[in-house]
Amino acid sequence: MLFRAHRFAEKLIGDAELDATVVPSSIDTNELLAVVDVLITDYSSIFYDFLPAKKPVIFYTPDFEAYEAERGLYFERSSWPGEVLDAIEDVAKELQTQLHASAPELHRNFAENLDAFAPMEDGKATGRVIEFFFFDDESHLLAPVEDHRKKLLFYQGPFKPNGIATAFTNLIGSLDPAKYHVSVAVDMGAVGNNADSLEILSSLPEHVKILPRAGATIMSAEERWVSDSYHARRGFDSPGAELVHLGTMAREMQRSFGDARFDAAIDFEGYSRFWASLFAAAHTHASANIHLLAQ
């Protein structure tokens, strides 16, 4: 029996004597999984890496109700690709069944999970790369998906329960997803710890893409001085200072949204000077910039 602890748990184990071989952290998990016959895990995403092996997975979840209440789940456990068991006695019984089987007995959900999360993991990726680079084989190239919808980027604000949020959700709900690809930029520092804000955010239609902005803007000493002056004086001292600030914001657009491109960047709230500046500098990412002061 091999035991691989979560990196946070490794420190707690220390020199404890376990009836298992504790695998040192120097051994890569993917290399370890190659020699595993049955994987026993809890809520860890490690089972995704194990799917291509096409071997049994057993989920041991004795604290399921507490975990679900505190941490939440991405997928219902009824969809997991293995038996989900709350009692260690049931885990031992299922393990014995798997070990004594003449061939791996995969769970009824296994094929669906394999197709959804590891459809290309067939052990032949290196061969395809060699064929592409050295023998001009383009048979495995994925054609880019063309999306002719208008791409809209919105910033609503902190999603406080007020008239602005109501107007925004009504607007988003009225946009035809067949015509518009809608993304909403969210300042998670202002939204993440507010239950009311999160409730409003989660009420947006499923087709809306949420783009959380995290981290701080990287600035030089000059850029920081210009930014501080702009926010303190609510304006710029010179055209040169404005150009410096717009350059900073254009770089921040790249940091926050990468290579995404939009037909329009819409500042729906209109109260944040930072977001107004950010979208004003979005000419590299958006064809049009619209600033609204919601009343």
N, C-alpha and C positions, 0 to 999 in steps of 0.2 A: 504494500500500500504506500503510495506516494502522497505527500502533503505539501501543497503550495499555498502559502498564506498570502493574504493581501499585504501590500507593502507596509501598511500602517499596523497590521497585526504582527508582523515579523518581530518588531521590537518588544512586543508584549510576551511573545513565546519564550524568548531568551534561551535558557538551557533546560527548559522543561523536558521531561522524559515522556515522549509520546510513542504509542504503539504503531509507529509509522515512520517512514523515511522522510525527514524534512528536507525538501529540495532547496539547495542554496540559491540565493538570488542571482548568482553569476550564470546560472543556466536559464537560457531564454525560454519563456513560456511556450512559444510555438514549437521549439525543439522538444520540450517536455511532452506536449500533447501528442507528438508523433508516436510515442511508445505507450500511450494510455489505451486501455481496452474499454473501460467504463469511466465516465466522468461524473463525479458527485459534486454538485455545487449548490449555491443558494440563489441569490439574486444577481450574481456577477454576470457580466457580459461575456465571460470567457467561453460560454457555450457557443456563441456565434463563431469563434475561431475554431471550435471543435466540430462544427457541422460538416465541413468537407471530408472529415475522416469517416463519416457514415457509421458511427459507433454509438452505442446507447448513452443517454444522458439521464441522470437521476437528480431531481431537485429536492433538497431537504430544506423545508421552510417552517420550522417550529414556531417562529415568531411572526407568522404571516400577517395577522390582523394589526399588530403594532407597527410593523414595517410599512404596510400599505397606508396606514393612517399618518405616519410621520414622514415617510419618504415618497410614497406614491409609486405607481408602476407605469411603464410605457405601454405594456400589453397585458391583457388579462391572463392570469396563469392557466386558464383553460386552453390557451393557444400555444403554450410552451411545448417544445419538442421532446418531452420526456415525462415520466411519472412525477407528479408533484406530491410530496409526502410530508406530513407534519410530525410523524412519530419515528424515532430512530429504529424501532423494531421493524417498521414497515420498510425502511430504507435497507436494513440488513436482509430482509426477505427478498426484496426486489433485486438487490445486488447478487444474491445467491442464484436467483433465477437467470439473470443475465450471464453470470460466469459459467453456468452449467449448460447454457444453450449451445447447440451445435453450430449456430450461426447468429450474428448480431440480430436481436429482436428490436427493431426500431419502432418508436412510438407512432401512433396514427397521425400525429401532427408533424412528424419529422420532414417528410417530403415537401410539405407546404412551406416550412421554415427554410429549408435548403434552397428552394426555388426563389423565395423572397429575398434572402439575405446573402446567399453565396452561389448565385447561378453560374458564375464563370470560374469557380474554384474547382477545376477538374484535374489539376496537376499538370497541365500542359501549357501554362502561361509562358514559361521560358522558351518553349519551342515556338510559340506564336511570335514572340518578340524577335527571335533569331530569324525566322522566316520573313518578318516585316523589314528588318534593318538590312539584312544581307542578301535576301533573295526577292525583294520587292513584292512580297505577297501582301496585298491589301484586302484580302477576303474577309478579314476579321475587324476591319475598321468600322467604328460606329458612326453612322451618319448623324450630323448635328440636327437636333429637333428645331424646326423652324416655327417660331411663334410670331404671328403677324398681329397680335393684339397690341393695343396701346399700353405702354408700360408706365404706370403711375407710382411715384414715391410720395407718401404722405408723412408729415409729422403732426401729430395731434396735440402733444403736450403730455402732462402727467396722468391723463385719464381720470381726473377727479370727477366725482358724480355731480355734474352741473350741466347747464344748458349747452356748453361747448361740446361735451362728450356726447350728449344726446343728438345734437345736430350732426356730429361726425359719424356716429354709428348709423344714423338714418341715411346719410349720404353714401357711406360705404355699402350699405345694404341695397341701395338703389342702383348701383353700378352693375352692369351686365358682365358677368365673368367671361362670357363668350367674346366680348369686345375689349375688355380691359384686364390687364395683368396688374393687380393691385398689391403694393408692398407698403408696409407701415414701419417707419423707423421708430424705435422705442428707446428712451433713456431708462435703462433698467435701474439705475441708481435712484430715480424718482418714482418708479413704479413697483419695483420688486418687493418692497416691504409693506406695501399698502394693499390690504385685502380687497377694499372697494375698487381700487384701480385695476387690480388683477382680474376681478370679476368682469369689469367692463371690457378689458382687453380680450379675455377669453370668450366674450359674447360675439366677437366679430365673426363673420362667415368663414367657413373652413377654407375657402379658396384664397383668402387673404394671407399673404406671406409676412410674417413678423421678422423684422431685422433689428435685433437688439444691438445697441451701441454700447460697447464696454471699453474701459480704460480711459486714459487722459490724452489730450492733444500734446504731442511732442513739439516743443518750441525752442528756438535759439533765444539768447538773451535779448536780442533786438525784437524778435517776434513777441516775446513775453511782454516787453515794455509797451509795444504798440497795442497789444491786446488789452492790457490793464488800463491803458489810457482811453481806449475806445469804450470800455465798459464803464469807466469812472465818469467820463465826459459825455457819453452817449453820442459820440461822433469822432471824427478824425481831425488831426491838426493840419494835415496836408494830403494832397493826392498821393504822394509817395507812401505815406503811412497806410492809406487805404489799400494800395497795391500790395504792400507787405502783408497786411492782414488777409486779403483775399487769397494770396498765395499760400498762406498758412492753412486757410480753410479748404482750399482745393486739395492740399496734401492730406488733410484730415478726412475729406470725402473718400480719397483713395484708401486710407487706412481703415475706415469704417465699413466701406461697401465694396472694396476691391474693384474688380473690373465690370461690375454691374452697370448697365446703361439704362436710362429711363427717358421717356418722351417728355415727362414733366415732373418736376419736384415741387410739391405743394406744401407750404407751411400753413397749415390750417389754423393753428392757434394764434400766431402773430405776436406773442408776448415775449418770447425768448430771443434776446439779441444774439446769443450763440447760434441757435438754429437758423435764425434769419441770415446770419453771416454765412453759415455753412451752406445753405441752399442758394444763397446769392453767388457763391463761388462754385456752384455745381455745374457750370457750363461744360466741363469736361465729362460729366456724367449724365446730364439732362439737356434736352433741346430747349426746354422752356422752364422758367422758374416763376411760380405764382405764390404770392404772399397774401394771406387773408388775415384780417383782424376780426375774429369771431366775436359777435356781440350776443 
